[in-house]
Amino acid sequence: MNPIDQYFAADQSDPDAFTHCFTANAVVKDEGHTYTGLAAIQLWKTESSKKYTYTSERLAVDEKDGKTIVTNRLTGNFPGSPVDLRFFFGLEGNKIASLEITL
């Protein structure tokens, strides 16, 4: 399974495996915040999992400027639900080195 598919599988079902998708110095940008390194990324995931529950449906996958862009529709208990989010993945080998989540 590629790291992007691993990310989405772990996001929905296995929070302990979630950080294994990332490089040690990965950077995640979400909701105006930047999280650098595995400990910060794990904290981001833990906190957001406490606040929100949602389902995710993949709508599209594109490649641009060396990034893989996945568009998913998220439906859940958060403001503005449902929403289509774009996930900009930068890969390094078989791990995620960067992720930016935008509307």
N, C-alpha and C positions, 0 to 999 in steps of 0.2 A: 504494500500500500504506500502511495506517495505521501510526503509530509502534509500536504494540504488536506487530503482525505483523512489522514490520521488526526489532524487538528479538529476537523468537524466531527469525527466519530468520538474523540475524547471529550469534546465540548459538550456533547449531549449525554454521554454515558459514563465517562471515566475520568473524573477530575484529577486523580492521582497520576494518570498517564499524560495529562495535558501538557505539562512542561517538557516532557520527553520529545515533543515535536520541535523544540526550539534549540538554537545554538546557545552556548553559555553566555554570550554577550548580546543576545537578541534584544531588539527594541520594538516595543508595541506602542502605538499611538491610538488612543480611543477617548472619545468624549472630552477632548481638549487636554488630556493628560498624556505624559510619556512615561513608560515603564521600561527600565533597562536592567537586563540580567534576569536569571531564572527566579530568584527570590521575589523580585518586584512583580514579575509576570504571574507567579503563583498567587501572590497577594491580590493582584488585580482580578484574577479569575475567581478566587474565593469570595471576595467582596461582591463582585457582580452576580455570582451565583446565589448569594444570600438575598440580594435585592430583587432579582428578576428570574422568572421562569418563562420559557419560550420554546416554540418549535421553529425549526429552520428549514426552508425549502430552497434548494439551489435553482436559480433562474438562468444563469449564464456564466461562462468562463471565457476570458479573453487574455491575450498576451500583449503587453505594451511596454516598451522601454525597459526590457529585462524583468518585468514584474508579471506575475499571474494575478489577474483581477477576477475575483469570484463575486457575483452578485447573488445575494440570498434574500428571501423575504422572511423576516422574523415576525412572529405573531406571539404576543404574550402580555404580561402584566406590567408593561412599561409605558410611559407617556408616548403617544403618537402611534401606538400599535394598530395595525401592522405597518411595518416599514421595510423598504428595500434598502439594504446596506451593501456597500462595496468593500471588499476585503482585498487590499493590495499586498500580496505576498512577495517578499524577496527571499529567494532560496540560496542556501550555501550547502552544496552537496545534497544530502538527504534530510536536511533540517531547515527550519524557518529562521532566517537571520533578521528579518524585519516584517512587521505587519502594521498596516495603517487601515483603520476602519472608518469609513465616511458614509454620509448619506448619498 
